[in-house]
Amino acid sequence: MDLDKPPSRQPAQQHPEGCLVVAIRLPVRIVALVLVVPVRMAWDALVVAGRFLRDTVLRPCGRALLWLGKVLVVQPLTALWRYVVVPVGRALAWLGRTLVVVPLVWCHRHVLTPAGHALVRLARGIGAILAWVYARVLVPVGVGIATAAAWLARHLVVIPARWLYDWILAPVGRAIAWCARGLGRLLALLVTGVGWVLYWVARILIVLPALALWRWILAPVGRVLALVGREVWDALGHAWRVAGRISLAVGRFLATLLRWTFVEPVRWVYRSVLTPVGHAVRDAVLRPVAAAARAVGRTTRQALTAARESVRQARADVRRMLFGEPRGREAVARGEPALKKARTLEQRTRREMSPPTRG
């Protein structure tokens, strides 16, 4: 059995593999193949059983349930919708239109619309009055008050505040800013020194040992573990494919064995024994019995027809003896002209085309 990897698309340049890779690959693939073959065969058996169950049980049950749902749910709901809900909805729509929409439209057209127009005209008149009061009264008063307030604010607030800012607040703020800049520079120097000391302490005590641990211990161990994991994964994949081929061969062998031990004998018995016996029974027993049954049925129908005619004739004879011959229908004059007296278009045409007689 070939346990190497299947040919895959790889670049033209391949790096040579070390002896550690080769030493790990062969035992891992053997163990994976031994462990995976039973799992793959069980999986294939479950797949075959599931397909058989789907084709023989689940699909017919699903079709039956679909038919039952259509008969018991869809068709009643369709009939309910078509013959109950739709007529009731149309009746309710007609009632709603007649009892609600039409009165509301009439109320809106003949009551609310004129009232709204009247309110709009009233509002326009009030608005015109208010606009005149605003333009002629409130605006002049507001302009005068605003002018007086601006003059008072300028002489009582703005000018004193500007003098206070120029001669008191600005010099004090400049002195405070100069002191704050000096204090900030001092704090910056202190923080820079402390940060530099902490940086070197952390680098010597933490970074360099961690870097050495990563470079000389964790990275080699990680590469080894990655190599082992990759080989295990490849081995499992290869073992799964090989197990699939083994399972396929076993399945074909079992199918062939079942065919030659059960299916072919049953087929031969059906073709060589049951079919000729069935044909012989059909030709010797069933067809004559069917022909005899058809003949008996035909004779019975003829006898019943003759008996029915005889009974009808006897009944007619008895009625004739008791009540006599039935009277024929008398002709009733309908007031129509006889054939000779009737005038037709053809007779009138002949009369007009005939030459006049000399008297």
Secondary structure as GFF3:
##gff-version 3
##sequence-region A 1 359
A	DSSP	alpha_helix	19	53	.	.	.	ID=ss1
A	DSSP	pi_helix	54	58	.	.	.	ID=ss2
A	DSSP	alpha_helix	59	69	.	.	.	ID=ss3
A	DSSP	pi_helix	70	74	.	.	.	ID=ss4
A	DSSP	alpha_helix	75	80	.	.	.	ID=ss5
A	DSSP	pi_helix	81	85	.	.	.	ID=ss6
A	DSSP	alpha_helix	86	96	.	.	.	ID=ss7
A	DSSP	pi_helix	97	101	.	.	.	ID=ss8
A	DSSP	alpha_helix	102	107	.	.	.	ID=ss9
A	DSSP	pi_helix	108	112	.	.	.	ID=ss10
A	DSSP	alpha_helix	113	133	.	.	.	ID=ss11
A	DSSP	pi_helix	134	138	.	.	.	ID=ss12
A	DSSP	alpha_helix	139	153	.	.	.	ID=ss13
A	DSSP	pi_helix	154	158	.	.	.	ID=ss14
A	DSSP	alpha_helix	159	164	.	.	.	ID=ss15
A	DSSP	pi_helix	165	169	.	.	.	ID=ss16
A	DSSP	alpha_helix	170	202	.	.	.	ID=ss17
A	DSSP	pi_helix	203	207	.	.	.	ID=ss18
A	DSSP	alpha_helix	208	213	.	.	.	ID=ss19
A	DSSP	pi_helix	214	218	.	.	.	ID=ss20
A	DSSP	alpha_helix	219	258	.	.	.	ID=ss21
A	DSSP	pi_helix	259	263	.	.	.	ID=ss22
A	DSSP	alpha_helix	264	269	.	.	.	ID=ss23
A	DSSP	pi_helix	270	274	.	.	.	ID=ss24
A	DSSP	alpha_helix	275	281	.	.	.	ID=ss25
A	DSSP	pi_helix	282	286	.	.	.	ID=ss26
A	DSSP	alpha_helix	287	323	.	.	.	ID=ss27
A	DSSP	alpha_helix	345	353	.	.	.	ID=ss28
###
